[in-house]
Amino acid sequence: MFQLVRTSALTRTLQHFTKTSLSGAACAARSSGALTSSFSTTASTHERYTLPDLPYDYNVIQALEPIISAEIMEVHHKKHHQAYVNGLIVAEEKYQQALHEKDVATQIALQPALKFNGGGHINHSLFWQNLAPTKLGGGEPPKGALLSEIKKEFGTLEDFITKFNTTTAAIQGSGWGWLGYNKAAKRIEIVTLPNQDPLTTCIPLLGVDVWEHAYYLQYKNARPEYLKKIWDVINWKAVAERFAKAQQAQ
C-alpha cells in the first residue's frame, strides 16, 4: 500500500531532485538516499522542482533522428515533462498546507497526484540522461563491469535487449521498462511499471518510456519497432556510471 508521501520511497527520491541539472551518476545515488526529513521548508516548491535542462541542445537533438524525431523530443521535454513538474508543484503545495493544518484526509487524497507527477518528474529526468546523439556516444555498447553483469544475468547483450523489449512491449497501456540494480540480491533486473510509477524496489539504471507521447508521432502504434530502434541512441556510458554508483551504495 502506498504510504503517506513524507515517509514513502517516492519522498526519499524526490528530496534529491532539487537541482535543474542531473548527472547520470547522481541519479543512482539519489535513488538510494536515506530519508533525512520531510520536504524542505527553506526553499519554495518552485525552486525545488524545475524542468531540468537536457544534456544536449535542441539543435543537437536532431542527431537522434531518425531514431527519435526532434519534434517528439521537444514536445516530450517542453510539454509533457513540464506538465509533471507543474503538477508536482501544485500537489506538494496543497500537501504542505494539509500538513500545516494536520489534515490527514487531504494528505491521503493527494497521494495519487504526488505519485503520478513526482514519478513523472523522476522518470523523465533520468530518461533524458539515457539518450545521446551518436556523435556523443549514443548507441555505443556497454563495456567493462556493466557488460560483464549483463552477460552473467542474460547471456549476451542481444539476449538482454530481446528480453527487455519483449517484457516492456507487453505493458498494457502506458508505463516504463527498467533495468535496475537490486541491492539486496546484488544483481541487475528487468522491471516494468505502469503509468509514471517510479522504480523504488531497485536502483534505476536505465529507463525506457513507453507512453505513446514518447513515440506515437513517429512510430504510431508500433511500440515494438520503437523499442527496437531506441538502442541506437542509448547512452550506455551514463548507465555504466549509475551501475558503478549503485554497487558502491551502502
N, C-alpha and C positions, 0 to 999 in steps of 0.2 A: 504494500500500500504506500502511495506517495505521501511522505511525511510533510509537516509544515516546512516551508522553504528555509527558515532560519537554521534548521538542523539537517537539511537534506544534502545529498551528494551534489545536487544541482547548485545549491548555495555555495558549497565549497569550491566548485568550479567557477561560478560567476564572480566570486570575490577576486579572482585573478585576472579577469578581463576588464581591467580598468585603464588600459593604455590604448592608444589609437593604432599602434603597430605591433603585430605579434610575430615572433620568430618561431620557426618550426620546433626548435629545441625547447623553447619556453612553453609551447603547448603541452608537451609531455609532462613537464614539471608542474604546470598548473593543474592538470587533471588529477594529480596525486597529492596536492597540497592539503595540509591539515586545516581544520576549522579553527580560526583564531577568535572570531567574534561574529556577531550578526552584521548585516550590511553597514558599511561605514557611515557615520553621521558627520564626518568632517568635510565631505565634498558632496556636491549636488549630484543627483542621479544623472543629469545631463553630462556632467564631467566624467562620470564613471563609465557610462555606456555610450560610445560613439561608433560610427561606421569606420572600421579600420581601413587604412589605405591598402591597395593591392601591392604586392611585392614587385609589380611591373606596371609601367604606364599604359594608359589605354591604347596608345598607338602601337605599343608592343603586343597588346592582346591580339592584334591581327595575326601575329605569328602563331597563335593557337589554331588558326584556320589551316586546313579545312576540318580539323577535328572538332573544335568548338568555335562557332562564329563570334566575331566581335560584337554583333548585336546582342546575342544571348548573354555574353559576359557582362556587357554594360547594363542591360536590363536586370540581370540577376543580381549584380552588385548594387547598383544605384537604387533600384526599386524594391526588390524582394528583401535583400539583407537590411536595407534601411527601414523597411516596414517592421521587421523583427526588432530592430533597435528601438524604434518609436514605440512599439507595443510594450516592450520591456520597461521602458522609462515610465509609461503611464501606469502599468501594473504595479511596478515597485513603489511608485509614489503613493498609490492607493494602499498598498500593503504597509508602508511606513506609517501612514495615517491610522490604519487599523491597529498596528502595534501600539502607537501612542495612545489610542483610545481603549486599548485592551479588548478589542472587538474580535474575538476568536472566530466567530462565524464568518465574518468578512475575510479574515486571513485564510480560512479554509476555502472559501468560494473563489479566491484569487489564484489558487494553486494551478488550475489549468492554463490560465493566461501567462503565469510566470514560467511554467514548464515549457509551453509552446514557444513563446517569444525568447525566453532565455536560452532554450535549446537551439532555436534558430540562429541566434547570435553566436553561440559557442561553435556550432557545427560549421557555419559558413566561414567564420574566422579561420578555422583550420582548413577548410576546403580550398580557399584561395592559395594557401601555402602548399597544398598538394599538387598544384598545377604549375607548369613552367613552359614557356616557349622553347622550342627545340634549340634555339640559339643560346638559351640559358640552361641547357641540360635536360629539358623535358624529354621523357621517353628513354633516357639512358638507363639501362637495367641496374638494379642494385648490386652492390659488391660487398665483400668482407663479411662481417658478422651477421648482418641482416640477411644476406643471400644464404649464408650457411643455415640460419634459423628457418628460413622459408623451405629450403631443401629438406631439413630434418623433419618438418611438420607435414609438408605437402608433396615431397618427391622432387619436383622441379619448379622453376618459376612459372613455366607454362601450365603445369598442373594446378598451381595456386591460382593463377588468373582464371583458368577454366572453372574451378570450384567457386571462386569469389563471384564471377559473373553469373553462374547458374543460380547460386544462392540469392544474390541481390536482385536478379531479374524476376525472381519469383515473389518478391514483396507485393502484397496486394494493396493497391492504392499507392500512396506516397510514403517515402521513407528514405533510409540511408543504409548503405553497406559499409561495414567497418572491418579493418584489420586492427586488432587491439592486442595489447600485452597484458596477460593475466599474471599479476604479481604473485598471487598465492601459488599458482601452478608453475610459474616461471616459464611460460610458453606463449607463443602468439596464437591468436584465434580469429576466425571469421565470425562476425556478429552482424545481424540485421536488426534494425529497429524501425518502428513505424513513425510517421509524421515527422516532428522535429525533436523527438526524444533524444537527449544526449547520451552518449556512451559513458556509463558510470561503473559498470562491472569490470571493465578493463581500462588501461591507459590507452587512449586513442592514438593510433599511429598514422592511419590512412583512412579517410572517409570519402565515399562517393555519393553524391546527391542524386537520387532517382525520383525527385519530384519532377513533374512534367515541365515546370518552368526552367529546369536545367538543360532540357534537350528538345522540347517539342517543336520549337520554331524551326529546327533544322532536321530532326530525325522523326518528327511526327510521332506515331505510336510505336516506333521500332526501338524500344528500350534496349533489347539485346545488342543491336547494332551500335548504339551509343556506348554501351559498356565495353564492347569490343574495341572501339576506336580510342576511348579515353586514355588507354595505357600509353598511347603515343605522346602524351603530354603530361604524364605523371612525373612529379618531382621526387624521385627516389632518394635524392640527397637529403631532402627535408625529412622524409620518412626515416631514413637511417639515423639522423640526428635525434629524432624523437625516440627511436628504439634504444639508442645508447643511453639517453637520459632515463628512460623507463627502467632499464636494467640497474641503473645506479640508485634509483629512488628507494628509500627505506620504507 
